[in-house]
Amino acid sequence: MYHKYIFVFLISLFSIGTYSQAKKKLSRTESFWGLHFDRHSQLTDKHLGASLTEGMVDSLLTMGRPDYIQVDSKGHPGVSSYPTKIGQQVESYEKDPLALIRKVTEKKGVSLYVHHSGVMDMNYVRIHPEEGRRLPDGSPDGQNTSLWRNYADKLLIPQVKELAIRYGIDGVWIDGESWAVYPDYHPLAVKDFKAQTGLAVPLTKDDDHYKEFLEFNRRKFLSYIKHYTNEIHKAAPSFEVCSNWAFSAMMPEPVPEDIGLDFLSGDYDPDNSLNTANWNARCLSGQGLPYDLMAWSFVRPNIPKTALQINQEAASVISLGGGCQVYFRQNEDMSFQPASFGIIKDIADFMLPRREFCKDISIIPQVGLFYSTEGWKESVDDIYRPFGVDDIRGIMDALLDGQQSVEVLMTHHLKEKMSSYPLIVVPEWEKMEDDMVASLKEYVRNGGRLLVIGSSSTRRFEDLLGVSRKKEPVRISLPIGYDERFVVVEGTYREVTCGADTKEMARFYETNDFRYPSGVVATVRKYGKGSIGGIYVDLGKTYLSNTSPVIRDLLADMIAELQPDMMVEVKGSHKVNLVTTSKDNKLLIQLINTSGDHANVKVKGIDEIPVLQDLKITVAMKKKPAYVKVQPEGNELDFSYESGRVNFILPRLEIHSIIEID
């Protein structure tokens, strides 16, 4: 099927003198679509550059039309894939692969970034064991550098300066960073902790002051980033720096103004990628820096995805205003793999027409899902890792499946813009910031709609919910009965008694039989100028592992009962994700078809996504619009305007469509 693409590749291979005139290179802020390649070279790799040609690079850029590419410079083994004058390089080179790639990208006007491993550098700690991070027993972990030693000054900063100045590289995507930081028991770290706190160093998560020790390590990581970005920018002011996964779902903290990072990014899980992209894009989108997410072009162990499934997961990122890059592998000699060029072209054909309708968009506030920084810190026993968020991820998935336009709001986001959201959802946090609880209560008094979920979270809002504790929380495995259907929930439940003006929405049952009701599951109540709903059992993990329409519909109906003033309503399928956005005073309704087997770990390649048909859409607008169009095709739709709402039918939703209304 790739014969036509191979033909293009062969023609360009022998046409080195026919480069098109270079376009203007784009910064990461200006970029939308990119390609990533890495190798993680080994000490024993030989003949690098042997089969890499200028024609090969030209073909890649001609077919993919990226704003930028990222190629390997040093992976986690700590071995550079270019002939560095500073660090450890591979055994031998036929030619300098990085210089060749830079030459072609410069001619084509394509920005060039490098993939460069940071904290994780196995070769460096092999050569300098005293520079490595230590385990609780004092032994080296054998992989990661210690933030209390000199790795940044001795190797990371000098090598990145070399890449910026000697090669003219435009920026660096530093891998092996936040997720490679573990509690460090290096003697200097232990001494520093004792000096700062006066506390004994905890060795396990069960020891006193372990949370303080984690926070101590987090502060050191921030100072490490700030140090290397400052030093790199002194030498190369326009050079752009990213620390992979910094200030993401794994690091739900505000971005310090002086941290020095130019953009944010992360490579999300190659399995169940649509859902992981949904989560990670929503956590990055509010952080105030340009961001993109990286899709893997393959699933484990090394099975290529189709362009179709990559396009579907990419849609979930670009619909939120993020950029997209796709990861393909480089060969041992740093050459690219022409067999992938056809897939790259097909992805570019999908991505590029959407730039106008996804780049530089603004999300219109609808549902805000509260990601408590304090709650996250309470739930994790590590520095930065993708743990402790199953509850909130499950609730997000259920809300998206109910066609809600959802943003994830970290604590600092919610503080800034709480009042702009028609509805806020508080998921299952064991702990929350006291001032945020007080602010959320005030939000309801002033007319906001609040849905609080979970045995612990609802306890903080009993006065507004109009319920009283009947029993202490217990672990249960019982069916919820709702809308003539049942779903068994396993989680922590806190049974309550309802006050006179509190409306019961759902109950548990002793078995799948409506004749045997048990405790109250969900309630709603008007309070002040607003309203509040409570669900007294933890639902997130159940939905994440055992997705059920009963949970989805219970949440949707509770939201309807709370009566927030939502802008868009979609009917006809639950396999639609919705994002309400705008640009240049035009409403852009982003619709993503989520059909398919993307969540099935046994399905590796997807070559068919069922088309959704005849979706009924209604949109609240103050006046009748001039037109309703489907983008990027530009087809106009017939519509009616009645009682302040625009009504129309979308005939087909293949993967991603944007409804433009002006």
C-alpha positions in Angstrom: 0.0 0.0 0.0 3.0 2.3 0.4 4.4 2.0 -3.2 3.5 5.6 -4.1 5.2 6.9 -1.0 8.4 4.8 -1.7 8.4 6.2 -5.2 8.4 9.8 -3.8 11.2 8.8 -1.4 13.3 7.3 -4.2 12.8 10.4 -6.4 13.9 12.7 -3.6 16.9 10.5 -2.8 18.4 11.4 -6.2 17.2 15.0 -6.2 19.3 16.6 -3.5 19.6 19.8 -5.5 15.9 20.4 -5.8 14.9 21.6 -2.3 12.1 24.1 -2.1 12.9 27.6 -0.9 13.0 27.5 2.9 10.0 28.8 4.8 10.3 30.7 8.0 11.1 28.4 10.9 8.5 28.4 13.6 9.0 28.6 17.4 7.3 26.1 19.6 4.6 28.8 20.4 3.9 29.0 16.7 4.0 25.3 16.0 1.1 22.9 15.8 2.3 19.6 14.2 5.6 17.8 14.7 7.5 14.6 14.5 9.7 13.0 17.2 12.4 10.3 16.7 14.7 8.8 19.3 17.0 5.8 19.5 18.5 5.6 23.1 21.9 4.7 21.6 24.2 2.1 23.3 28.0 2.2 23.8 28.3 -0.7 21.3 26.4 1.0 18.4 28.6 1.3 15.3 28.6 3.1 11.9 26.1 5.8 12.9 24.9 7.8 9.8 25.7 4.9 7.5 22.4 4.8 5.7 21.1 8.2 6.6 21.0 10.5 3.5 19.9 14.0 2.8 17.3 12.6 0.4 15.8 10.5 3.1 15.4 13.5 5.4 14.0 15.6 2.5 11.4 12.9 1.8 10.4 12.8 5.4 9.9 16.6 5.5 8.2 16.7 2.1 5.7 14.1 3.0 5.1 15.0 6.6 5.2 18.8 6.3 6.0 19.2 10.0 6.6 22.5 11.8 9.4 20.8 13.6 11.1 17.5 14.2 12.8 16.2 17.2 15.7 13.7 16.8 17.9 11.8 19.2 20.9 13.3 20.8 21.2 11.2 24.0 18.9 8.6 25.5 18.6 7.1 28.9 21.7 4.9 28.6 23.7 8.2 28.6 25.4 7.7 25.2 25.3 10.5 22.7 24.2 9.6 19.2 26.1 12.5 17.7 30.0 12.9 17.9 30.0 15.0 21.0 33.2 16.7 22.2 32.0 16.6 25.8 30.2 13.4 26.8 30.2 9.7 26.0 29.6 8.8 22.3 28.9 5.5 20.5 31.6 3.2 19.2 31.9 4.6 15.6 30.4 7.0 13.0 30.2 6.9 9.2 29.0 10.5 9.2 27.6 13.0 11.7 23.8 12.2 11.6 22.8 15.4 13.6 24.8 17.7 11.3 23.2 16.1 8.2 19.7 16.4 9.6 20.3 20.1 10.7 21.5 20.9 7.2 18.3 19.6 5.5 15.9 21.0 8.1 17.6 24.4 7.8 17.2 24.4 4.0 13.5 23.4 4.4 12.7 25.9 7.1 11.8 23.2 9.6 12.8 23.7 13.3 15.0 21.1 14.8 14.8 20.0 18.4 16.7 17.1 20.1 15.6 14.4 22.5 18.1 14.4 25.3 17.9 12.5 28.6 18.4 14.4 31.8 18.2 13.0 35.3 18.3 9.5 34.0 21.9 8.9 32.6 23.1 5.4 33.2 26.5 5.9 31.7 27.3 9.0 33.8 26.4 7.3 37.1 28.5 4.2 36.0 31.5 6.4 35.4 30.8 8.7 38.4 29.0 6.5 41.0 29.4 9.3 43.6 27.2 11.5 41.5 24.3 9.0 41.5 21.0 9.0 43.4 21.1 6.7 46.5 18.6 4.2 47.8 17.5 4.3 51.5 20.3 1.9 52.4 22.8 4.2 50.8 23.6 2.1 47.7 23.4 3.7 44.2 20.3 3.1 42.2 22.4 2.7 39.0 20.3 4.8 36.7 19.6 8.3 37.9 21.8 11.2 38.9 21.6 13.0 42.2 20.2 16.5 42.2 22.6 17.3 45.0 25.7 16.6 42.9 27.2 18.2 39.8 25.6 16.4 36.8 23.9 19.5 35.4 27.1 21.6 35.4 29.4 18.8 34.4 27.4 17.3 31.5 23.8 18.4 30.9 24.4 22.1 30.5 27.7 21.8 28.5 26.1 19.3 26.1 23.0 21.3 25.5 25.2 24.4 24.9 27.1 22.3 22.4 23.9 21.4 20.6 22.7 25.0 20.6 25.9 26.6 19.5 27.9 24.1 17.5 24.9 22.6 15.7 22.4 25.5 15.7 19.7 23.3 17.2 16.5 25.2 18.0 15.6 23.6 21.3 15.7 20.5 23.5 13.1 18.1 24.9 14.7 16.8 28.0 13.5 13.3 28.8 14.0 11.2 31.9 13.2 14.1 34.1 10.3 14.4 36.6 9.3 10.7 36.4 12.9 9.7 37.0 13.2 11.6 40.2 12.9 9.4 43.3 13.5 10.2 47.0 17.3 10.6 47.2 19.3 9.4 50.1 22.6 10.7 48.9 24.7 11.9 51.9 24.4 15.5 50.7 20.6 15.2 50.4 20.4 13.7 53.9 22.6 16.5 55.4 20.6 19.1 53.6 17.2 17.7 54.8 18.4 17.6 58.4 19.8 21.2 58.2 16.6 22.6 56.7 14.0 20.8 58.9 15.8 19.4 61.9 14.0 16.1 61.3 15.3 12.6 61.1 15.3 11.3 57.5 12.4 8.9 56.9 13.3 5.7 55.1 9.9 4.4 54.2 6.5 5.8 53.4 5.3 4.7 56.8 7.9 6.7 58.7 7.1 10.1 60.2 7.7 13.1 58.0 7.9 11.1 54.7 5.6 13.6 53.0 7.9 16.4 54.1 10.8 14.4 52.6 9.0 14.1 49.3 8.3 17.9 49.2 11.9 18.5 50.0 12.9 16.5 46.9 10.3 18.3 44.8 11.8 21.7 45.7 15.2 20.5 44.7 13.9 19.4 41.3 12.5 22.8 40.7 15.8 24.4 41.5 17.6 22.0 39.2 15.3 23.0 36.3 15.7 26.7 37.0 19.5 26.3 37.2 20.0 24.6 33.9 17.4 26.7 31.9 19.1 29.9 33.2 22.6 28.7 32.2 21.4 27.5 28.8 19.6 30.7 28.0 22.6 32.8 29.0 24.6 31.1 26.2 21.7 30.8 23.7 18.8 33.2 24.5 16.5 32.0 21.7 17.1 28.3 22.4 13.9 26.6 23.7 13.9 24.2 26.6 11.3 21.6 27.8 11.5 19.2 30.7 9.3 16.2 29.7 6.2 16.0 31.9 7.0 19.0 34.0 3.9 20.7 35.4 1.6 18.1 33.9 -0.9 15.6 35.4 2.1 14.1 37.2 3.2 17.5 38.6 0.0 19.5 39.4 1.6 22.7 40.5 1.7 26.2 39.1 4.6 27.0 36.8 6.9 29.4 38.6 7.5 32.6 36.6 11.3 32.2 36.8 11.5 28.5 36.0 12.8 29.2 32.5 10.9 26.6 30.5 9.7 27.6 27.1 7.1 25.0 26.5 5.5 21.9 28.1 5.2 18.4 26.7 4.8 14.8 27.5 4.6 11.4 25.7 1.4 9.7 26.9 0.9 6.0 27.3 0.8 4.1 23.9 -2.0 1.9 25.2 -5.6 3.2 25.6 -4.1 6.3 24.2 -7.4 8.2 23.5 -8.3 8.2 27.2 -4.7 9.0 28.4 -4.5 11.8 25.9 -7.8 13.2 27.1 -6.5 13.3 30.6 -3.0 14.7 30.0 -4.1 17.4 27.6 -6.7 18.7 30.1 -4.0 18.9 32.7 -1.6 20.8 30.5 -4.0 23.1 28.8 -4.4 25.6 31.7 -0.7 25.9 32.7 0.0 29.1 30.7 2.8 27.8 28.5 2.6 26.5 24.9 2.2 22.7 25.1 2.0 19.7 23.0 1.6 16.0 23.6 3.4 13.1 21.9 1.5 10.1 20.5 3.5 6.9 20.1 3.2 5.5 16.6 3.2 2.0 18.0 1.9 -0.1 20.9 4.0 -2.4 23.1 6.1 -4.4 22.3 6.6 -2.7 18.9 3.4 -3.0 16.8 2.7 0.0 14.6 -0.5 1.8 15.0 -2.5 2.9 11.9 -2.8 6.5 10.9 -6.5 6.3 11.8 -6.0 5.5 15.4 -3.2 8.1 15.8 -5.5 10.7 14.2 -8.3 9.8 16.7 -6.0 10.3 19.8 -4.4 13.4 18.3 -7.9 14.9 17.9 -8.4 14.8 21.6 -5.3 17.0 22.1 -5.7 19.5 19.3 -9.4 20.0 20.2 -8.2 21.6 23.5 -5.7 23.9 21.7 -2.6 21.7 22.2 0.0 20.8 19.6 0.6 17.2 18.5 3.7 15.3 17.8 4.1 11.6 16.9 7.0 9.4 17.9 8.6 7.1 15.4 11.8 5.2 16.0 15.2 5.9 14.5 17.4 2.9 13.4 20.6 2.1 15.1 22.6 4.1 12.6 20.2 7.1 13.3 18.5 6.8 9.9 14.7 7.0 9.6 12.4 4.2 8.5 10.8 5.0 5.1 8.1 2.4 5.6 6.6 4.8 8.1 6.6 7.8 5.8 3.2 6.9 4.3 1.6 6.8 7.8 3.3 10.2 8.5 1.8 11.6 5.3 -1.7 10.4 6.2 -1.4 11.9 9.7 -0.3 15.2 8.2 -3.2 15.2 5.8 -5.5 15.0 8.8 -3.7 17.5 11.0 -2.8 20.4 8.7 -6.3 21.3 7.6 -7.3 21.6 11.3 -4.6 24.1 12.2 -6.9 27.1 11.5 -9.6 25.7 13.8 -7.5 24.3 16.6 -4.4 26.5 16.9 -4.7 29.5 19.3 -8.3 28.6 20.3 -9.8 29.5 23.7 -11.8 27.0 25.8 -15.2 28.3 26.8 -15.7 27.4 30.5 -18.4 24.8 31.1 -17.6 22.0 33.5 -14.6 22.4 35.8 -13.2 19.2 37.4 -11.2 20.0 40.5 -7.7 18.6 40.7 -6.6 19.3 44.2 -2.8 19.7 44.6 -3.1 19.0 48.3 -5.3 16.0 47.6 -2.8 14.7 45.1 0.1 15.0 47.5 -1.9 13.2 50.1 -2.6 10.3 47.8 0.9 9.7 46.4 3.9 8.2 48.1 6.4 9.3 45.4 7.9 12.5 43.9 6.3 12.7 40.5 4.6 9.7 39.0 1.3 8.9 37.2 -0.3 7.5 40.3 -3.0 8.6 42.7 -5.4 9.9 40.0 -7.6 6.9 39.1 -10.5 8.4 40.9 -10.5 11.8 39.1 -9.7 10.1 35.8 -12.7 7.8 36.1 -15.0 10.7 36.9 -13.6 12.7 33.9 -14.2 9.8 31.6 -17.8 9.5 32.8 -18.4 13.2 32.3 -16.9 13.1 28.8 -19.0 10.1 27.9 -22.1 12.2 29.0 -21.1 14.9 26.4 -19.9 17.4 28.9 -17.2 19.9 27.9 -14.7 19.3 30.7 -11.6 21.1 31.9 -9.3 19.8 34.6 -8.7 22.7 37.1 -5.7 22.4 39.4 -6.0 24.2 42.7 -4.3 27.4 41.3 -6.5 27.4 38.3 -9.7 27.1 40.3 -8.6 29.9 42.6 -8.2 32.2 39.6 -11.4 31.5 37.7 -14.0 29.6 39.8 -16.9 32.0 39.1 -16.6 31.6 35.3 -17.8 27.9 35.4 -21.5 27.0 35.2 -20.7 23.8 37.0 -17.8 22.5 39.1 -17.2 18.9 40.0 -15.3 17.9 43.1 -14.1 14.3 42.8 -13.0 11.8 45.4 -10.2 13.5 47.4 -9.2 12.3 50.9 -7.9 15.8 51.5 -8.5 19.2 50.1 -7.3 22.7 50.7 -9.4 24.4 53.4 -9.6 27.7 51.6 -10.8 25.9 48.4 -13.6 24.2 50.4 -14.7 27.6 51.7 -14.5 29.2 48.3 -16.6 26.4 46.7 -19.3 26.9 49.4 -19.3 30.6 48.6 -19.5 29.8 44.9 -22.8 27.8 45.6 -24.2 30.6 47.7 -23.6 33.1 44.9 -25.4 30.9 42.3 -22.9 28.2 41.3 -23.7 24.6 40.7 -21.5 22.1 42.5 -21.4 18.3 42.3 -19.4 16.6 45.0 -18.5 12.9 44.6 -17.0 10.4 47.1 -17.3 9.3 50.7 -14.5 11.7 51.9 -15.2 14.8 49.7 -18.9 15.0 50.6 -18.1 15.0 54.3 -16.6 18.5 53.8 -19.9 19.8 52.4 -22.5 18.2 54.7 -23.9 21.6 55.7 -24.7 22.6 52.1 -25.8 19.1 51.1 -28.4 18.9 53.8 -27.4 15.4 55.0 -26.1 14.0 58.2 -23.8 11.1 58.8 -25.6 7.8 59.5 -22.6 5.5 59.7 -18.9 5.7 59.3 -17.5 5.0 55.8 -17.2 1.3 54.9 -16.0 -0.7 51.9 -18.9 -2.0 49.9 -19.7 -4.1 46.9 -23.3 -3.3 46.1 -25.6 -2.5 43.1 -26.7 1.0 42.5 -30.2 1.0 41.0 -30.9 3.9 38.7 -33.3 4.4 35.8 -34.5 0.7 35.9 -30.9 -0.5 35.7 -28.2 -1.7 38.0 -24.4 -1.4 38.3 -22.3 -3.0 41.0 -19.9 -0.5 42.7 -16.9 -1.5 44.7 -15.5 1.3 46.9 -15.9 3.3 50.1 -19.4 4.4 51.0 -20.6 6.8 53.6 -24.3 6.3 54.4 -26.2 9.5 55.1 -29.7 10.6 56.2 -31.4 13.3 54.1 -32.9 16.5 55.4 -36.4 17.6 54.6 -35.4 19.8 51.6 -32.8 17.4 50.1 -33.9 15.4 47.1 -32.8 11.7 46.8 -31.6 10.8 43.3 -30.3 7.2 43.6 -30.0 4.3 46.1 -28.1 1.1 46.7 -30.0 -2.2 46.7 -29.2 -5.4 48.6 -29.3 -7.2 45.3 -30.4 -6.6 41.7 -34.0 -6.2 42.8 -35.8 -2.9 43.3 -37.9 -4.4 46.1 -34.8 -4.4 48.5 -33.5 -0.8 48.8 -30.5 0.0 50.9 -28.7 3.3 51.6 -28.9 6.6 49.8 -26.3 7.0 47.0 -27.0 10.5 45.6 -28.8 13.7 46.5 -29.4 17.3 45.2 -30.4 20.4 47.1 -30.9 24.1 46.4 -28.7 26.3 48.5 -28.4 30.0 48.5 -28.7 31.2 44.9 -27.2 27.9 43.6 -27.5 24.2 44.0 -25.4 21.3 45.1 -25.4 17.5 44.5 -23.7 14.8 46.5 -22.7 11.2 45.6 -21.7 9.4 48.8 -19.7 6.5 47.3 -16.4 6.5 45.4 -17.3 5.9 41.7 -14.1 6.9 39.7 -12.2 3.7 39.9 -15.3 1.6 39.1 -15.9 3.6 36.0 -12.3 3.5 35.0 -12.1 -0.3 35.2 -15.7 -1.3 34.6 -17.3 1.4 32.4 -21.0 1.5 32.9 -23.8 3.6 31.3 -25.6 3.6 34.7 -22.8 5.7 36.3 -22.5 7.9 33.2 -26.3 8.6 33.1 -26.5 9.2 36.8 -23.9 11.9 36.6 -25.6 13.4 33.5 -29.0 13.5 35.2 -27.6 15.0 38.4 -26.0 17.7 36.3 -29.4 18.4 34.6 -31.1 18.5 38.0 -28.6 21.0 39.2 -29.6 23.1 36.2 -26.3 24.8 35.1 -26.5 27.0 32.1 -24.7 24.8 29.6 -24.0 26.0 26.1 -24.1 22.9 23.9 -26.2 19.7 24.0 -25.4 16.7 21.8 -27.8 13.8 21.3 -27.6 10.7 19.1 -24.5 8.9 20.5 -22.5 8.7 23.7 -19.4 8.0 21.6 -18.8 11.7 21.3 -16.4 14.0 23.2 -17.3 17.6 23.2 -15.1 20.7 23.7 -16.6 24.2 23.5 -14.0 26.6 22.1 -13.8 30.0 20.3 -11.4 31.9 18.1 -11.7 35.3 16.5 -15.2 35.8 18.0 -16.4 32.6 16.3 -17.8 29.6 18.2 -15.9 26.4 17.4 -17.6 23.3 18.8 -15.0 20.5 18.7 -16.5 17.0 18.3 -14.4 13.8 18.6 -15.7 10.3 17.6 -14.5 8.0 20.4 -15.8 4.8 18.9 -13.5 1.8 18.5 -11.4 -0.7 20.5 -8.8 1.8 21.8 -9.4 0.8 25.4 -9.0 -3.0 24.6 -5.5 -4.0 25.5 -5.8 -7.0 23.2 -6.4 -4.9 20.2 -3.2 -3.4 18.8 -4.1 -2.0 15.4 -7.3 -0.3 14.5 -8.2 0.2 10.9 -11.9 1.0 11.2 -13.7 3.5 13.4 -17.5 3.4 13.0 -18.9 6.7 11.6 -21.5 8.4 13.8 -24.5 9.7 12.0 -27.2 12.3 12.4 -26.1 13.8 15.7 -28.7 16.3 17.0 -27.0 19.4 18.3 -28.4 22.5 20.0 -26.4 25.6 21.0 -27.4 28.5 23.2 -26.8 31.8 21.4 -28.1 35.3 22.1 -28.9 36.0 18.4 -29.4 34.1 15.2 -26.1 33.3 13.6 -25.1 34.0 10.0 -24.1 30.4 9.3 -23.3 27.0 10.8 -20.4 25.2 9.0 -18.6 21.9 9.4 -14.9 22.4 9.3 -12.3 21.8 8.0 -14.5 20.9 4.9 -16.4 24.2 5.0 -19.8 22.6 4.4 -22.8 24.7 5.5 -25.5 23.1 7.6 -29.2 23.9 7.6 -30.3 25.2 11.1 -33.2 26.7 12.9 -33.1 29.4 15.7 -35.8 29.2 18.4 -36.0 30.5 21.9 -32.3 31.4 22.0 -31.0 28.1 20.7 -29.5 27.1 17.4 -30.7 23.6 16.3 -29.1 21.5 13.6 -28.1 17.9 12.6 -24.5 16.8 11.9 -24.9 14.1 9.2 -21.6 12.4 9.8 -18.8 12.4 12.4 -15.9 10.4 11.2 -13.1 11.2 13.6 -13.0 14.9 14.4 -15.2 17.8 13.1 -15.4 21.4 14.2 -18.8 23.2 14.0 -18.0 26.8 13.2 -20.8 29.2 14.1 -20.7 33.0 13.4 
